[in-house]
Amino acid sequence: GQPDEADYDEIPRKAMAYGAEKARLIECREQLVAEGMAALLDKLEMRLREQPDDAEGWMLLGRSRARLQQFPEAAAAYKRALALQPGDANLMADYADVLAMTQGRRLEGEPARLVERALKIDPQNVKALSISGTIAFDRKDYNGAIRYWQRALALVPADSGFAASVRNSIAEAEASGGKAAPGAGGKAAMAPGGNAANRAGWVPPSRDPPEHAWRKGRDG
């Protein structure tokens, strides 16, 4: 649950529609977050109080709160959005992302159920596949983790940061005893600096940039 780089362009544009008097992307993004984001989100929340059935607005609020690491608030916003759009696989994966953060980065329970639902709706949802791989790895189901991550890897650009993170994760699962599926290219090469903290996490939040693999991004 976090906005990706494209969302930084999208948030100001949408904020205008939600009543912000001035919404533009400034060069210093830290300043945008520190000074501008809070004001824009206040406007957005006011708008949502008036129009509580605006699913897109709740999703925007959830991604933005997650970007500010306000995970309980982000989870509440995603919950509202999902109630309005119960069949949205991307939304389920985003909600699972921030919900895990509210429970100490644990994916068991509702986050796991959400990604399972997401994959039933969209078997090629990259974030849900990545999260599912992490869940399997945490359960020591290394073969299952590899299968999920190989499916995710096939759906993203081979030279992306996310692909490198997934390859690191597959290599770690193989080192733990997992076996890659036949024809999957054999053992994955662990990129320099690869470790458990980089474990294919997911693209937090399918809208987020690949380099922000879930645990890698959360662990800094």
KEBAZA-572402 format. One line per 10 residues: number of its first residue (from 1); for each residue x, y, z of C-alpha. Coordinates in Angstrom, 3 decimals. Layout:
<pts>
NUM = X,Y,Z; ...
</pts>
This chain:
<pts>
1 = 0.000,0.000,0.000; 1.939,2.992,-1.143; 1.762,5.271,-4.164; 4.348,4.706,-6.825; 6.355,7.352,-8.613; 3.549,7.911,-11.118; 1.188,8.625,-8.248; 3.215,11.690,-7.333; 2.035,13.153,-10.611; -1.453,11.764,-10.142
11 = -2.063,12.959,-6.593; -1.811,16.690,-7.394; -4.031,16.302,-10.449; -6.680,14.429,-8.506; -6.360,16.771,-5.555; -7.591,19.580,-7.778; -10.746,17.582,-8.404; -11.152,17.064,-4.681; -11.065,20.787,-3.987; -7.434,21.667,-3.356
21 = -6.842,25.314,-4.203; -3.321,24.687,-5.451; -1.985,21.268,-6.310; 1.264,20.982,-8.195; 4.281,18.727,-8.030; 7.242,20.616,-6.596; 10.813,19.640,-7.234; 11.688,18.687,-3.672; 9.647,15.585,-2.948; 10.596,15.511,0.710
31 = 9.101,18.957,0.992; 6.021,17.758,-0.889; 5.528,14.997,1.643; 6.305,17.164,4.658; 4.344,20.271,3.703; 2.052,19.564,0.795; 0.807,16.017,1.246; -0.866,16.596,4.590; -2.799,19.575,3.237; -3.889,17.671,0.148
41 = -4.989,14.697,2.226; -6.979,16.950,4.533; -8.834,18.224,1.456; -9.334,14.694,0.223; -10.708,13.491,3.559; -13.125,16.423,3.656; -14.302,15.493,0.187; -14.754,11.846,1.181; -16.878,12.850,4.148; -19.188,14.489,1.641
51 = -18.920,11.687,-0.923; -18.262,8.461,1.034; -19.065,6.246,-1.973; -16.027,7.463,-3.944; -13.955,4.275,-4.161; -11.202,5.933,-6.166; -10.849,8.613,-3.512; -10.521,6.022,-0.739; -7.868,4.178,-2.759; -5.929,7.398,-3.296
61 = -6.150,8.148,0.417; -4.963,4.648,1.292; -1.939,4.820,-1.012; -1.025,8.267,0.250; -1.339,7.368,3.940; 0.814,4.304,3.319; 3.454,6.470,1.635; 3.549,8.484,4.860; 3.817,5.190,6.796; 0.474,5.856,8.435
71 = -0.491,2.229,8.076; -3.579,1.997,10.336; -5.094,4.981,8.520; -4.118,3.483,5.170; -5.711,0.159,6.090; -8.936,1.891,7.122; -9.077,3.717,3.787; -8.435,0.538,1.804; -11.131,-1.253,3.777; -13.627,1.419,2.747
81 = -12.506,1.188,-0.880; -12.748,-2.606,-0.934; -16.280,-2.474,0.449; -17.159,-0.354,-2.576; -15.164,-2.415,-5.094; -15.110,-5.963,-3.681; -13.835,-7.552,-6.902; -10.703,-5.430,-7.373; -7.641,-7.720,-7.171; -5.155,-4.826,-7.113
91 = -7.021,-3.273,-4.222; -6.980,-6.553,-2.287; -3.214,-6.821,-2.717; -2.701,-3.218,-1.637; -4.915,-3.720,1.408; -3.022,-6.893,2.336; 0.221,-4.921,2.117; -0.695,-2.247,4.651; -2.677,-4.630,6.832; 0.464,-6.724,7.287
101 = 2.284,-3.610,8.447; -0.342,-2.970,11.112; 0.242,-6.438,12.566; 4.008,-6.354,12.865; 4.780,-7.246,9.240; 3.012,-10.572,9.641; 1.222,-11.854,6.570; -0.750,-14.649,8.212; -4.454,-14.216,8.708; -6.375,-11.593,6.794
111 = -3.465,-10.447,4.545; -2.998,-14.041,3.351; -6.731,-14.435,2.760; -6.824,-11.199,0.766; -4.044,-12.234,-1.624; -5.618,-15.658,-2.057; -8.829,-13.933,-3.124; -6.879,-11.591,-5.391; -5.247,-14.478,-7.237; -8.586,-16.186,-7.760
121 = -9.762,-13.030,-9.507; -6.498,-12.269,-11.311; -3.980,-15.151,-11.413; -1.407,-12.812,-12.991; -1.509,-10.127,-10.309; 2.192,-9.514,-9.717; 1.875,-8.121,-6.234; -0.395,-10.922,-5.050; 2.004,-13.496,-6.520; 4.937,-11.841,-4.779
131 = 3.145,-11.690,-1.434; 2.068,-15.312,-1.807; 5.681,-16.298,-2.391; 6.702,-14.557,0.807; 3.899,-16.284,2.723; 5.021,-19.666,1.401; 8.651,-18.911,2.286; 7.685,-17.933,5.826; 5.903,-21.282,6.114; 9.097,-22.999,4.897
141 = 7.287,-24.114,1.757; 10.285,-23.226,-0.401; 9.042,-25.032,-3.498; 5.766,-23.138,-3.287; 7.595,-19.845,-2.798; 9.696,-20.475,-5.891; 6.606,-21.286,-7.959; 4.880,-18.053,-7.003; 7.990,-15.968,-7.589; 8.699,-17.597,-10.954
151 = 5.191,-16.687,-12.044; 5.744,-13.101,-10.935; 9.154,-12.980,-12.593; 7.641,-13.975,-15.942; 5.335,-10.942,-15.810; 7.844,-8.133,-15.192; 10.713,-6.673,-17.255; 13.799,-8.868,-16.831; 16.055,-5.872,-16.204; 13.824,-4.230,-13.567
161 = 14.750,-3.773,-9.945; 11.818,-5.915,-8.932; 12.998,-8.771,-11.165; 16.412,-8.621,-9.487; 14.749,-8.777,-6.073; 12.651,-11.766,-7.126; 15.726,-13.571,-8.448; 17.422,-12.965,-5.096; 14.391,-14.427,-3.367; 14.327,-17.486,-5.603
171 = 18.038,-18.019,-4.948; 17.418,-17.826,-1.209; 14.565,-20.334,-1.436; 16.768,-22.676,-3.466; 19.552,-22.316,-0.905; 17.001,-23.303,1.739; 16.199,-26.507,-0.139; 13.595,-25.459,-2.661; 13.708,-26.602,-6.262; 12.909,-24.540,-9.328
181 = 10.376,-25.920,-11.770; 11.850,-27.728,-14.811; 12.614,-25.323,-17.608; 12.696,-22.330,-15.296; 16.336,-21.622,-15.974; 18.005,-23.516,-13.171; 19.307,-21.910,-10.041; 18.857,-18.185,-9.763; 21.906,-16.061,-9.223; 21.909,-14.055,-6.017
191 = 22.668,-10.459,-6.864; 25.230,-8.621,-4.751; 23.749,-7.604,-1.453; 20.893,-10.104,-1.685; 19.649,-11.329,1.669; 16.528,-12.271,3.565; 15.478,-8.634,3.856; 15.166,-8.530,0.057; 12.895,-11.562,-0.071; 10.546,-10.973,-3.030
201 = 8.398,-9.087,-0.903; 5.903,-7.668,-3.198; 5.530,-4.582,-5.217; 4.038,-2.588,-2.335; 1.282,-1.637,-3.349; 0.926,-3.548,-7.972; 0.990,0.241,-8.407; 4.355,0.708,-6.730; 7.715,0.825,-8.477; 9.435,-2.570,-8.796
211 = 12.459,-1.506,-6.768; 10.262,-1.177,-3.709; 9.916,-4.887,-3.116; 7.915,-5.179,0.060; 10.373,-6.196,2.714; 13.295,-4.549,0.993; 11.413,-1.290,0.972; 10.132,-1.608,4.524; 13.538,-2.592,5.906; 15.216,0.396,4.263
</pts>
